[in-house]
């Protein structure tokens, strides 16, 4: 799958807002408005997971090389994963929503 194919816009499954692709060289994997994601990957970017549950943001961590990351938990299967906070792009993550996770 090419980067252009993977980094696409979508309608958020949680808040139903239209989300544009990232423009900072990374992949869009969560909604910048409510921070919810979908459980679609087994490995980063593979879109091979059949779960497709909504992933609720439950916290924030800081990684020395990757920066701030949102901790997500799948509402269907309870799997956890982290996603980088989207900054320096069109539709950056809502800072006020991020602060509520602290």
Biopython code that builds the backbone (N, CA, C, O; Angstrom):
import numpy as np
from Bio.PDB.StructureBuilder import StructureBuilder

atoms = [
    (1, "UNK", "N", (0.850, -1.170, 0.000)),
    (1, "UNK", "CA", (0.000, 0.000, 0.000)),
    (1, "UNK", "C", (0.899, 1.238, 0.000)),
    (1, "UNK", "O", (1.844, 1.303, 0.786)),
    (2, "UNK", "N", (0.628, 2.211, -0.855)),
    (2, "UNK", "CA", (1.445, 3.408, -0.927)),
    (2, "UNK", "C", (1.058, 4.392, 0.162)),
    (2, "UNK", "O", (-0.040, 4.328, 0.715)),
    (3, "UNK", "N", (1.977, 5.306, 0.465)),
    (3, "UNK", "CA", (1.712, 6.313, 1.488)),
    (3, "UNK", "C", (0.499, 7.153, 1.117)),
    (3, "UNK", "O", (-0.295, 7.508, 1.988)),
    (4, "UNK", "N", (0.344, 7.476, -0.162)),
    (4, "UNK", "CA", (-0.798, 8.264, -0.601)),
    (4, "UNK", "C", (-2.106, 7.518, -0.351)),
    (4, "UNK", "O", (-3.108, 8.135, 0.012)),
    (5, "UNK", "N", (-2.108, 6.200, -0.541)),
    (5, "UNK", "CA", (-3.292, 5.375, -0.302)),
    (5, "UNK", "C", (-3.601, 5.288, 1.186)),
    (5, "UNK", "O", (-4.767, 5.327, 1.579)),
    (6, "UNK", "N", (-2.565, 5.171, 2.018)),
    (6, "UNK", "CA", (-2.747, 5.026, 3.460)),
    (6, "UNK", "C", (-3.167, 6.326, 4.124)),
    (6, "UNK", "O", (-3.987, 6.302, 5.041)),
    (7, "UNK", "N", (-2.630, 7.460, 3.690)),
    (7, "UNK", "CA", (-2.903, 8.750, 4.304)),
    (7, "UNK", "C", (-4.084, 9.406, 3.598)),
    (7, "UNK", "O", (-3.913, 10.280, 2.748)),
    (8, "UNK", "N", (-5.268, 8.974, 3.963)),
    (8, "UNK", "CA", (-6.472, 9.492, 3.330)),
    (8, "UNK", "C", (-7.382, 10.130, 4.364)),
    (8, "UNK", "O", (-7.258, 9.866, 5.560)),
    (9, "UNK", "N", (-8.290, 10.964, 3.902)),
    (9, "UNK", "CA", (-9.287, 11.548, 4.780)),
    (9, "UNK", "C", (-10.361, 10.524, 5.106)),
    (9, "UNK", "O", (-10.436, 9.468, 4.477)),
    (10, "UNK", "N", (-11.192, 10.840, 6.094)),
    (10, "UNK", "CA", (-12.258, 9.929, 6.490)),
    (10, "UNK", "C", (-13.308, 10.694, 7.286)),
    (10, "UNK", "O", (-13.095, 11.843, 7.675)),
    (11, "UNK", "N", (-14.432, 10.049, 7.519)),
    (11, "UNK", "CA", (-15.446, 10.568, 8.424)),
    (11, "UNK", "C", (-15.275, 9.833, 9.741)),
    (11, "UNK", "O", (-15.256, 8.603, 9.773)),
    (12, "UNK", "N", (-15.149, 10.586, 10.830)),
    (12, "UNK", "CA", (-14.906, 9.979, 12.143)),
    (12, "UNK", "C", (-16.086, 9.105, 12.557)),
    (12, "UNK", "O", (-17.241, 9.525, 12.487)),
    (13, "UNK", "N", (-15.778, 7.888, 12.987)),
    (13, "UNK", "CA", (-16.813, 6.942, 13.433)),
    (13, "UNK", "C", (-17.409, 7.351, 14.781)),
    (13, "UNK", "O", (-18.479, 6.869, 15.151)),
    (14, "UNK", "N", (-16.732, 8.233, 15.518)),
    (14, "UNK", "CA", (-17.231, 8.659, 16.820)),
    (14, "UNK", "C", (-18.037, 9.958, 16.739)),
    (14, "UNK", "O", (-19.170, 10.011, 17.216)),
    (15, "UNK", "N", (-17.466, 11.003, 16.140)),
    (15, "UNK", "CA", (-18.130, 12.321, 16.133)),
    (15, "UNK", "C", (-18.711, 12.712, 14.783)),
    (15, "UNK", "O", (-19.380, 13.740, 14.676)),
    (16, "UNK", "N", (-18.469, 11.911, 13.749)),
    (16, "UNK", "CA", (-19.001, 12.091, 12.391)),
    (16, "UNK", "C", (-18.465, 13.329, 11.663)),
    (16, "UNK", "O", (-19.043, 13.746, 10.659)),
    (17, "UNK", "N", (-17.372, 13.921, 12.154)),
    (17, "UNK", "CA", (-16.773, 15.062, 11.454)),
    (17, "UNK", "C", (-15.887, 14.565, 10.319)),
    (17, "UNK", "O", (-15.320, 13.474, 10.387)),
    (18, "UNK", "N", (-15.779, 15.381, 9.280)),
    (18, "UNK", "CA", (-14.912, 15.088, 8.145)),
    (18, "UNK", "C", (-13.480, 15.417, 8.540)),
    (18, "UNK", "O", (-13.201, 16.509, 9.035)),
    (19, "UNK", "N", (-12.566, 14.461, 8.319)),
    (19, "UNK", "CA", (-11.164, 14.598, 8.701)),
    (19, "UNK", "C", (-10.307, 14.558, 7.439)),
    (19, "UNK", "O", (-10.424, 13.640, 6.627)),
    (20, "UNK", "N", (-9.441, 15.565, 7.283)),
    (20, "UNK", "CA", (-8.550, 15.638, 6.126)),
    (20, "UNK", "C", (-7.273, 14.848, 6.379)),
    (20, "UNK", "O", (-6.892, 14.649, 7.533)),
    (21, "UNK", "N", (-6.595, 14.386, 5.305)),
    (21, "UNK", "CA", (-5.315, 13.688, 5.474)),
    (21, "UNK", "C", (-4.267, 14.621, 6.093)),
    (21, "UNK", "O", (-4.387, 15.842, 5.995)),
    (22, "UNK", "N", (-3.257, 14.054, 6.720)),
    (22, "UNK", "CA", (-2.159, 14.858, 7.259)),
    (22, "UNK", "C", (-1.326, 15.440, 6.129)),
    (22, "UNK", "O", (-1.266, 14.880, 5.035)),
    (23, "UNK", "N", (-0.689, 16.560, 6.402)),
    (23, "UNK", "CA", (0.172, 17.207, 5.418)),
    (23, "UNK", "C", (1.598, 17.360, 5.937)),
    (23, "UNK", "O", (2.398, 18.086, 5.348)),
    (24, "UNK", "N", (1.924, 16.673, 7.046)),
    (24, "UNK", "CA", (3.248, 16.822, 7.663)),
    (24, "UNK", "C", (4.166, 15.625, 7.410)),
    (24, "UNK", "O", (5.194, 15.485, 8.072)),
    (25, "UNK", "N", (3.803, 14.765, 6.462)),
    (25, "UNK", "CA", (4.641, 13.613, 6.135)),
    (25, "UNK", "C", (4.323, 12.354, 6.915)),
    (25, "UNK", "O", (4.978, 11.330, 6.720)),
    (26, "UNK", "N", (3.332, 12.403, 7.796)),
    (26, "UNK", "CA", (2.946, 11.246, 8.583)),
    (26, "UNK", "C", (1.597, 10.727, 8.098)),
    (26, "UNK", "O", (1.087, 11.169, 7.069)),
    (27, "UNK", "N", (1.020, 9.786, 8.846)),
    (27, "UNK", "CA", (-0.253, 9.187, 8.479)),
    (27, "UNK", "C", (-1.353, 9.640, 9.428)),
    (27, "UNK", "O", (-1.127, 9.744, 10.633)),
    (28, "UNK", "N", (-2.524, 9.907, 8.902)),
    (28, "UNK", "CA", (-3.671, 10.266, 9.740)),
    (28, "UNK", "C", (-4.269, 8.979, 10.283)),
    (28, "UNK", "O", (-4.699, 8.122, 9.510)),
    (29, "UNK", "N", (-4.301, 8.832, 11.613)),
    (29, "UNK", "CA", (-4.828, 7.610, 12.194)),
    (29, "UNK", "C", (-5.822, 7.848, 13.321)),
    (29, "UNK", "O", (-6.245, 6.905, 13.989)),
    (30, "UNK", "N", (-6.199, 9.112, 13.535)),
    (30, "UNK", "CA", (-7.223, 9.416, 14.531)),
    (30, "UNK", "C", (-7.844, 10.777, 14.200)),
    (30, "UNK", "O", (-7.281, 11.567, 13.441)),
    (31, "UNK", "N", (-8.994, 11.024, 14.776)),
    (31, "UNK", "CA", (-9.732, 12.256, 14.542)),
    (31, "UNK", "C", (-9.097, 13.405, 15.333)),
    (31, "UNK", "O", (-8.846, 13.255, 16.529)),
    (32, "UNK", "N", (-8.833, 14.546, 14.692)),
    (32, "UNK", "CA", (-8.243, 15.670, 15.406)),
    (32, "UNK", "C", (-9.237, 16.386, 16.328)),
    (32, "UNK", "O", (-8.829, 17.176, 17.180)),
    (33, "UNK", "N", (-10.516, 16.117, 16.166)),
    (33, "UNK", "CA", (-11.545, 16.796, 16.962)),
    (33, "UNK", "C", (-11.848, 16.077, 18.270)),
    (33, "UNK", "O", (-11.908, 16.709, 19.325)),
    (34, "UNK", "N", (-12.040, 14.754, 18.210)),
    (34, "UNK", "CA", (-12.388, 13.976, 19.415)),
    (34, "UNK", "C", (-11.283, 12.999, 19.807)),
    (34, "UNK", "O", (-11.347, 12.389, 20.874)),
    (35, "UNK", "N", (-10.267, 12.845, 18.950)),
    (35, "UNK", "CA", (-9.092, 11.984, 19.146)),
    (35, "UNK", "C", (-9.378, 10.487, 19.071)),
    (35, "UNK", "O", (-8.483, 9.684, 19.339)),
    (36, "UNK", "N", (-10.598, 10.090, 18.714)),
    (36, "UNK", "CA", (-10.910, 8.668, 18.551)),
    (36, "UNK", "C", (-10.242, 8.128, 17.294)),
    (36, "UNK", "O", (-9.969, 8.873, 16.353)),
    (37, "UNK", "N", (-9.985, 6.837, 17.290)),
    (37, "UNK", "CA", (-9.373, 6.130, 16.181)),
    (37, "UNK", "C", (-10.207, 4.886, 15.888)),
    (37, "UNK", "O", (-11.191, 4.616, 16.576)),
    (38, "UNK", "N", (-9.812, 4.134, 14.872)),
    (38, "UNK", "CA", (-10.427, 2.835, 14.585)),
    (38, "UNK", "C", (-9.372, 1.749, 14.694)),
    (38, "UNK", "O", (-8.219, 1.970, 14.324)),
    (39, "UNK", "N", (-9.742, 0.599, 15.187)),
    (39, "UNK", "CA", (-8.819, -0.526, 15.331)),
    (39, "UNK", "C", (-8.752, -1.269, 14.002)),
    (39, "UNK", "O", (-9.457, -2.256, 13.792)),
    (40, "UNK", "N", (-7.898, -0.785, 13.114)),
    (40, "UNK", "CA", (-7.807, -1.366, 11.770)),
    (40, "UNK", "C", (-6.444, -1.980, 11.453)),
    (40, "UNK", "O", (-6.320, -2.711, 10.470)),
    (41, "UNK", "N", (-5.422, -1.701, 12.259)),
    (41, "UNK", "CA", (-4.078, -2.211, 11.972)),
    (41, "UNK", "C", (-3.663, -3.324, 12.937)),
    (41, "UNK", "O", (-3.974, -3.288, 14.128)),
    (42, "UNK", "N", (-2.955, -4.310, 12.391)),
    (42, "UNK", "CA", (-2.240, -5.275, 13.232)),
    (42, "UNK", "C", (-0.834, -4.734, 13.471)),
    (42, "UNK", "O", (-0.344, -4.693, 14.600)),
    (43, "UNK", "N", (-0.199, -4.319, 12.369)),
    (43, "UNK", "CA", (1.089, -3.626, 12.400)),
    (43, "UNK", "C", (0.846, -2.250, 11.810)),
    (43, "UNK", "O", (-0.086, -2.069, 11.027)),
    (44, "UNK", "N", (1.656, -1.293, 12.169)),
    (44, "UNK", "CA", (1.444, 0.092, 11.754)),
    (44, "UNK", "C", (1.210, 0.201, 10.254)),
    (44, "UNK", "O", (2.058, -0.177, 9.445)),
    (45, "UNK", "N", (0.041, 0.727, 9.902)),
    (45, "UNK", "CA", (-0.290, 1.021, 8.517)),
    (45, "UNK", "C", (-0.752, -0.133, 7.659)),
    (45, "UNK", "O", (-1.015, 0.071, 6.473)),
    (46, "UNK", "N", (-0.867, -1.357, 8.205)),
    (46, "UNK", "CA", (-1.203, -2.493, 7.344)),
    (46, "UNK", "C", (-2.704, -2.643, 7.057)),
    (46, "UNK", "O", (-3.074, -3.321, 6.098)),
    (47, "UNK", "N", (-3.563, -2.033, 7.857)),
    (47, "UNK", "CA", (-5.031, -2.072, 7.711)),
    (47, "UNK", "C", (-5.546, -3.514, 7.620)),
    (47, "UNK", "O", (-6.527, -3.787, 6.929)),
    (48, "UNK", "N", (-4.865, -4.445, 8.336)),
    (48, "UNK", "CA", (-5.176, -5.876, 8.243)),
    (48, "UNK", "C", (-5.986, -6.416, 9.413)),
    (48, "UNK", "O", (-6.243, -7.619, 9.467)),
    (49, "UNK", "N", (-6.393, -5.574, 10.346)),
    (49, "UNK", "CA", (-7.141, -6.048, 11.504)),
    (49, "UNK", "C", (-8.630, -6.082, 11.189)),
    (49, "UNK", "O", (-9.169, -5.127, 10.630)),
    (50, "UNK", "N", (-9.290, -7.164, 11.540)),
    (50, "UNK", "CA", (-10.728, -7.320, 11.275)),
    (50, "UNK", "C", (-11.604, -6.738, 12.382)),
    (50, "UNK", "O", (-12.826, -6.707, 12.231)),
    (51, "UNK", "N", (-11.023, -6.277, 13.484)),
    (51, "UNK", "CA", (-11.798, -5.798, 14.634)),
    (51, "UNK", "C", (-12.657, -4.584, 14.272)),
    (51, "UNK", "O", (-13.877, -4.628, 14.424)),
    (52, "UNK", "N", (-12.044, -3.522, 13.804)),
    (52, "UNK", "CA", (-12.703, -2.278, 13.400)),
    (52, "UNK", "C", (-13.504, -1.603, 14.522)),
    (52, "UNK", "O", (-14.423, -0.829, 14.254)),
    (53, "UNK", "N", (-13.148, -1.903, 15.785)),
    (53, "UNK", "CA", (-13.790, -1.224, 16.913)),
    (53, "UNK", "C", (-13.303, 0.209, 17.025)),
    (53, "UNK", "O", (-12.230, 0.543, 16.524)),
    (54, "UNK", "N", (-14.089, 1.064, 17.683)),
    (54, "UNK", "CA", (-13.628, 2.424, 17.926)),
    (54, "UNK", "C", (-12.622, 2.393, 19.063)),
    (54, "UNK", "O", (-12.773, 1.645, 20.029)),
    (55, "UNK", "N", (-11.594, 3.219, 18.931)),
    (55, "UNK", "CA", (-10.537, 3.277, 19.926)),
    (55, "UNK", "C", (-10.628, 4.605, 20.663)),
    (55, "UNK", "O", (-10.413, 5.675, 20.093)),
    (56, "UNK", "N", (-10.949, 4.506, 21.931)),
    (56, "UNK", "CA", (-11.148, 5.672, 22.779)),
    (56, "UNK", "C", (-9.801, 6.195, 23.297)),
    (56, "UNK", "O", (-8.967, 5.416, 23.758)),
    (57, "UNK", "N", (-9.590, 7.533, 23.218)),
    (57, "UNK", "CA", (-8.375, 8.090, 23.801)),
    (57, "UNK", "C", (-8.483, 8.071, 25.325)),
    (57, "UNK", "O", (-9.470, 8.549, 25.884)),
    (58, "UNK", "N", (-7.468, 7.518, 25.999)),
    (58, "UNK", "CA", (-7.547, 7.403, 27.465)),
    (58, "UNK", "C", (-6.388, 8.078, 28.189)),
    (58, "UNK", "O", (-6.411, 8.185, 29.415)),
    (59, "UNK", "N", (-5.378, 8.533, 27.454)),
    (59, "UNK", "CA", (-4.250, 9.173, 28.122)),
    (59, "UNK", "C", (-3.215, 9.680, 27.136)),
    (59, "UNK", "O", (-3.338, 9.494, 25.926)),
    (60, "UNK", "N", (-2.198, 10.320, 27.680)),
    (60, "UNK", "CA", (-1.099, 10.876, 26.895)),
    (60, "UNK", "C", (0.210, 10.412, 27.528)),
    (60, "UNK", "O", (0.351, 10.398, 28.751)),
    (61, "UNK", "N", (1.165, 10.034, 26.680)),
    (61, "UNK", "CA", (2.515, 9.743, 27.149)),
    (61, "UNK", "C", (3.495, 10.550, 26.300)),
    (61, "UNK", "O", (3.133, 11.068, 25.244)),
    (62, "UNK", "N", (4.727, 10.651, 26.767)),
    (62, "UNK", "CA", (5.766, 11.314, 25.984)),
    (62, "UNK", "C", (6.878, 10.323, 25.706)),
    (62, "UNK", "O", (7.398, 9.676, 26.615)),
    (63, "UNK", "N", (7.232, 10.215, 24.443)),
    (63, "UNK", "CA", (8.319, 9.334, 23.995)),
    (63, "UNK", "C", (9.478, 10.241, 23.583)),
    (63, "UNK", "O", (9.270, 11.215, 22.859)),
    (64, "UNK", "N", (10.681, 9.935, 24.029)),
    (64, "UNK", "CA", (11.821, 10.825, 23.784)),
    (64, "UNK", "C", (12.109, 11.068, 22.301)),
    (64, "UNK", "O", (12.634, 12.123, 21.945)),
    (65, "UNK", "N", (11.776, 10.116, 21.435)),
    (65, "UNK", "CA", (12.031, 10.287, 20.002)),
    (65, "UNK", "C", (10.777, 10.626, 19.206)),
    (65, "UNK", "O", (10.868, 11.316, 18.190)),
    (66, "UNK", "N", (9.605, 10.157, 19.642)),
    (66, "UNK", "CA", (8.372, 10.342, 18.878)),
    (66, "UNK", "C", (7.521, 11.499, 19.381)),
    (66, "UNK", "O", (6.554, 11.880, 18.721)),
    (67, "UNK", "N", (7.858, 12.061, 20.525)),
    (67, "UNK", "CA", (7.080, 13.165, 21.081)),
    (67, "UNK", "C", (5.858, 12.657, 21.829)),
    (67, "UNK", "O", (5.840, 11.529, 22.322)),
    (68, "UNK", "N", (4.832, 13.506, 21.907)),
    (68, "UNK", "CA", (3.620, 13.134, 22.633)),
    (68, "UNK", "C", (2.788, 12.145, 21.831)),
    (68, "UNK", "O", (2.649, 12.267, 20.614)),
    (69, "UNK", "N", (2.240, 11.165, 22.536)),
    (69, "UNK", "CA", (1.426, 10.126, 21.913)),
    (69, "UNK", "C", (0.134, 9.942, 22.704)),
    (69, "UNK", "O", (0.116, 10.041, 23.931)),
    (70, "UNK", "N", (-0.935, 9.673, 21.979)),
    (70, "UNK", "CA", (-2.232, 9.411, 22.581)),
    (70, "UNK", "C", (-2.357, 7.915, 22.815)),
    (70, "UNK", "O", (-2.100, 7.117, 21.914)),
    (71, "UNK", "N", (-2.749, 7.535, 24.013)),
    (71, "UNK", "CA", (-3.007, 6.123, 24.318)),
    (71, "UNK", "C", (-4.469, 5.850, 23.983)),
    (71, "UNK", "O", (-5.361, 6.537, 24.480)),
    (72, "UNK", "N", (-4.713, 4.853, 23.145)),
    (72, "UNK", "CA", (-6.067, 4.462, 22.749)),
    (72, "UNK", "C", (-6.372, 3.059, 23.246)),
    (72, "UNK", "O", (-5.487, 2.206, 23.294)),
    (73, "UNK", "N", (-7.626, 2.819, 23.617)),
    (73, "UNK", "CA", (-8.077, 1.469, 23.972)),
    (73, "UNK", "C", (-9.288, 1.137, 23.096)),
    (73, "UNK", "O", (-10.208, 1.944, 22.962)),
    (74, "UNK", "N", (-9.276, -0.052, 22.508)),
    (74, "UNK", "CA", (-10.370, -0.482, 21.644)),
    (74, "UNK", "C", (-11.610, -0.785, 22.489)),
    (74, "UNK", "O", (-11.535, -1.537, 23.461)),
    (75, "UNK", "N", (-12.732, -0.206, 22.119)),
    (75, "UNK", "CA", (-13.970, -0.404, 22.854)),
    (75, "UNK", "C", (-14.590, -1.772, 22.585)),
    (75, "UNK", "O", (-15.516, -2.189, 23.282)),
    (76, "UNK", "N", (-14.076, -2.468, 21.571)),
    (76, "UNK", "CA", (-14.605, -3.786, 21.202)),
    (76, "UNK", "C", (-13.764, -4.931, 21.801)),
    (76, "UNK", "O", (-14.305, -5.829, 22.447)),
    (77, "UNK", "N", (-12.442, -4.892, 21.583)),
    (77, "UNK", "CA", (-11.594, -6.013, 22.016)),
    (77, "UNK", "C", (-10.636, -5.646, 23.144)),
    (77, "UNK", "O", (-9.917, -6.510, 23.644)),
    (78, "UNK", "N", (-10.615, -4.395, 23.546)),
    (78, "UNK", "CA", (-9.799, -3.880, 24.668)),
    (78, "UNK", "C", (-8.298, -3.793, 24.381)),
    (78, "UNK", "O", (-7.517, -3.561, 25.303)),
    (79, "UNK", "N", (-7.879, -3.972, 23.128)),
    (79, "UNK", "CA", (-6.470, -3.802, 22.774)),
    (79, "UNK", "C", (-6.079, -2.337, 22.965)),
    (79, "UNK", "O", (-6.906, -1.437, 22.814)),
    (80, "UNK", "N", (-4.803, -2.112, 23.302)),
    (80, "UNK", "CA", (-4.308, -0.748, 23.448)),
    (80, "UNK", "C", (-3.225, -0.476, 22.414)),
    (80, "UNK", "O", (-2.481, -1.374, 22.019)),
    (81, "UNK", "N", (-3.150, 0.782, 21.983)),
    (81, "UNK", "CA", (-2.085, 1.214, 21.084)),
    (81, "UNK", "C", (-1.860, 2.699, 21.293)),
    (81, "UNK", "O", (-2.685, 3.378, 21.905)),
    (82, "UNK", "N", (-0.751, 3.202, 20.789)),
    (82, "UNK", "CA", (-0.460, 4.631, 20.875)),
    (82, "UNK", "C", (-0.335, 5.207, 19.477)),
    (82, "UNK", "O", (0.081, 4.528, 18.539)),
    (83, "UNK", "N", (-0.706, 6.478, 19.358)),
    (83, "UNK", "CA", (-0.589, 7.215, 18.093)),
    (83, "UNK", "C", (0.000, 8.582, 18.387)),
    (83, "UNK", "O", (-0.362, 9.222, 19.374)),
    (84, "UNK", "N", (0.914, 9.030, 17.527)),
    (84, "UNK", "CA", (1.520, 10.344, 17.710)),
    (84, "UNK", "C", (0.464, 11.438, 17.617)),
    (84, "UNK", "O", (-0.466, 11.354, 16.815)),
    (85, "UNK", "N", (0.620, 12.461, 18.446)),
    (85, "UNK", "CA", (-0.222, 13.647, 18.366)),
    (85, "UNK", "C", (0.093, 14.343, 17.044)),
    (85, "UNK", "O", (1.261, 14.514, 16.697)),
    (86, "UNK", "N", (-0.936, 14.743, 16.310)),
    (86, "UNK", "CA", (-0.759, 15.412, 15.016)),
    (86, "UNK", "C", (-0.583, 16.913, 15.235)),
    (86, "UNK", "O", (-1.476, 17.598, 15.733)),
    (87, "UNK", "N", (0.599, 17.401, 14.848)),
    (87, "UNK", "CA", (0.906, 18.833, 14.939)),
    (87, "UNK", "C", (1.510, 19.283, 13.615)),
    (87, "UNK", "O", (1.851, 18.459, 12.767)),
    (88, "UNK", "N", (1.640, 20.587, 13.446)),
    (88, "UNK", "CA", (2.259, 21.151, 12.248)),
    (88, "UNK", "C", (1.664, 20.588, 10.968)),
    (88, "UNK", "O", (2.391, 20.150, 10.077)),
    (89, "UNK", "N", (0.349, 20.602, 10.878)),
    (89, "UNK", "CA", (-0.356, 20.054, 9.732)),
    (89, "UNK", "C", (-1.719, 20.720, 9.604)),
    (89, "UNK", "O", (-2.152, 21.441, 10.502)),
    (90, "UNK", "N", (-2.386, 20.478, 8.493)),
    (90, "UNK", "CA", (-3.769, 20.897, 8.373)),
    (90, "UNK", "C", (-4.552, 20.075, 9.401)),
    (90, "UNK", "O", (-4.291, 18.883, 9.559)),
    (91, "UNK", "N", (-5.488, 20.682, 10.089)),
    (91, "UNK", "CA", (-6.279, 20.009, 11.131)),
    (91, "UNK", "C", (-5.404, 19.363, 12.208)),
    (91, "UNK", "O", (-5.462, 18.147, 12.391)),
    (92, "UNK", "N", (-4.601, 20.147, 12.920)),
    (92, "UNK", "CA", (-3.850, 19.554, 14.033)),
    (92, "UNK", "C", (-4.814, 19.083, 15.119)),
    (92, "UNK", "O", (-5.962, 19.525, 15.170)),
    (93, "UNK", "N", (-4.345, 18.188, 15.982)),
    (93, "UNK", "CA", (-5.183, 17.694, 17.070)),
    (93, "UNK", "C", (-5.608, 18.840, 17.986)),
    (93, "UNK", "O", (-4.838, 19.768, 18.234)),
    (94, "UNK", "N", (-6.828, 18.765, 18.478)),
    (94, "UNK", "CA", (-7.405, 19.791, 19.345)),
    (94, "UNK", "C", (-6.688, 19.759, 20.700)),
    (94, "UNK", "O", (-6.822, 18.804, 21.465)),
    (95, "UNK", "N", (-5.930, 20.814, 20.978)),
    (95, "UNK", "CA", (-5.135, 20.881, 22.193)),
    (95, "UNK", "C", (-5.999, 20.813, 23.449)),
    (95, "UNK", "O", (-5.584, 20.221, 24.445)),
    (96, "UNK", "N", (-7.175, 21.400, 23.422)),
    (96, "UNK", "CA", (-8.068, 21.358, 24.590)),
    (96, "UNK", "C", (-8.539, 19.939, 24.894)),
    (96, "UNK", "O", (-8.699, 19.579, 26.061)),
    (97, "UNK", "N", (-8.761, 19.137, 23.868)),
    (97, "UNK", "CA", (-9.165, 17.741, 24.084)),
    (97, "UNK", "C", (-7.978, 16.951, 24.627)),
    (97, "UNK", "O", (-8.150, 16.093, 25.493)),
    (98, "UNK", "N", (-6.780, 17.233, 24.126)),
    (98, "UNK", "CA", (-5.567, 16.569, 24.627)),
    (98, "UNK", "C", (-5.379, 16.870, 26.108)),
    (98, "UNK", "O", (-5.055, 15.972, 26.885)),
    (99, "UNK", "N", (-5.577, 18.116, 26.504)),
    (99, "UNK", "CA", (-5.393, 18.501, 27.913)),
    (99, "UNK", "C", (-6.334, 17.732, 28.833)),
    (99, "UNK", "O", (-5.983, 17.460, 29.981)),
    (100, "UNK", "N", (-7.510, 17.383, 28.353)),
    (100, "UNK", "CA", (-8.466, 16.643, 29.172)),
    (100, "UNK", "C", (-7.998, 15.216, 29.469)),
    (100, "UNK", "O", (-8.511, 14.569, 30.382)),
    (101, "UNK", "N", (-7.016, 14.726, 28.691)),
    (101, "UNK", "CA", (-6.498, 13.376, 28.886)),
    (101, "UNK", "C", (-5.399, 13.315, 29.957)),
    (101, "UNK", "O", (-4.993, 12.233, 30.383)),
    (102, "UNK", "N", (-4.935, 14.470, 30.374)),
    (102, "UNK", "CA", (-3.844, 14.515, 31.376)),
    (102, "UNK", "C", (-4.353, 14.200, 32.761)),
    (102, "UNK", "O", (-3.578, 14.193, 33.718)),
]
sb = StructureBuilder()
sb.init_structure("model")
sb.init_model(0)
sb.init_chain("A")
sb.init_seg("    ")
for serial, (resi, resn, name, xyz) in enumerate(atoms, 1):
    if name == "N":
        sb.init_residue(resn, " ", resi, " ")
    sb.init_atom(name, np.array(xyz, "f"), 0.0, 1.0, " ", f" {name:<3s}", serial, name[0])
structure = sb.get_structure()
